[in-house]
Amino acid sequence: QVHLVESGGGLVQAGGSLRLSCAASGSIFGIKGMGWYRQAPGKQRELVATITSGGSRNYADSVKGRFTISGDNAKNTVYLQMNSLKPEDTAVYYCNQYLVTGRGVYDYWGQGTQVTVSS
């Protein structure tokens, strides 16, 4: 069984920084891709950033130049460095990992971590 555990959320003032982490554990044989998504109250979940196992990155326009996604395949961990945070970045952030496991290739989601940016 595979579990994803997120950490690093919290309350920060506008202009501040936070770093999110998401570590996967269990019967994992490889990583196809990793990403971060977010969901603000009353809104649909949206993509924030993704990274492939080869290191190719993709960002939502709203976070380009401010957020950086990185991954450590050896640790099955994905990170999201968030700088110059804005109140509109307030949301629950979810990590996603597309993993090769003993049961096959599946998408896994973290439990979500709250990020609140005050003005």
N, C-alpha and C positions, 0 to 999 in steps of 0.2 A: 504494500500500500504506500502511496506517495502523499506526502504532506508538504504544503508551502506555508512558511511562517514569515510574516512581514514585521518590520519594525522601523522606527524612525519618524513617525508622524508626530504632530503636536501643534501647538499654537505659536505663531510667529508674527512679528509686525511686518507690514509692507516694506519691501526692500530687503528683507532678511533671507536666510537660506535654511534649507533642510536637506537631509540626505536619507532617502528611503532604501531599505534593504529587503530582499526576499530570498530566503534560502529554502531549497527543496531537499527533502530527505526521503529515503526509501529505496526501492529496487529500481535504480536509474542507470541506464546503459548509455545514454547520450542525450544531447540537447539539440533540438531542431531550431528553436527560436525562443526569445523571451520578450516580455513587454510590460508596459504599465498602462493602465486605463484609469479613468476617474469618473465619478458620478456625483454631481451636485444635486442638492434638493430640488425635486420637481423636474429634473432633466434626465435625459437618457445617458447611459454609460458611453463615454467617448474615448477614443484612442489618444494616448499622450505620446508614447514613444515605443518603438520596437527595435530589437537588435537580433540579427541572425547569428547562427553559430560561427559564421565566417567573419562577423564583425560589422556587417552592413547595418547602418542605422537609418531610422525614419522617424520624423517628428511631426506632431501637429503644428500647424502654422502659428498657433497661439503661444507656443512654448519655445519655438526656435530661437536660438541665441541665449536662452535663459536656463534651459534644462539640458542635462547630459545623461544619457543612458550608457551603462557599461555592464559587462558581464564577466564572471569568472567561471568558466566551464568546469574547471577542476573542483570548484566548491559548489557547483550547481546554484550559484547565487547571481542575482541581477540587482543592480543599483540604479537609483535615480537621484542625481544631484540637482537640486532645484535652487537656483539663485534669482535674485531680483523678484522675489515673490510678490504677487498682486492679490488683492482681495478676491478677484474673480478666479483665482486658483483654488479657492476653498472648495473642498470636495472630499469624498472618501476615495482613496487611491487603492486600486487593486492590481496585484501583479499577476502575470500570466506566464506560464512556461509550457512549451510544446515539447514533450519529453518522450524519449524512447525508453520504455519500461519492460519489465518481464511479461506484461500482459499485452503489449503492443504500443502503438504511438497514440498518445492522448494529450488533450489540453487540460491543464490544471490551473486552478485559481487560488489565490491567497484569500484570507478572511477579510481583508480590507483594513486600511489604517486612515484615521481622520487627519486631514491637514486643514488647519484654520488660519487664515491670514487676516489680521486686523488692520484697519486703515488708520 
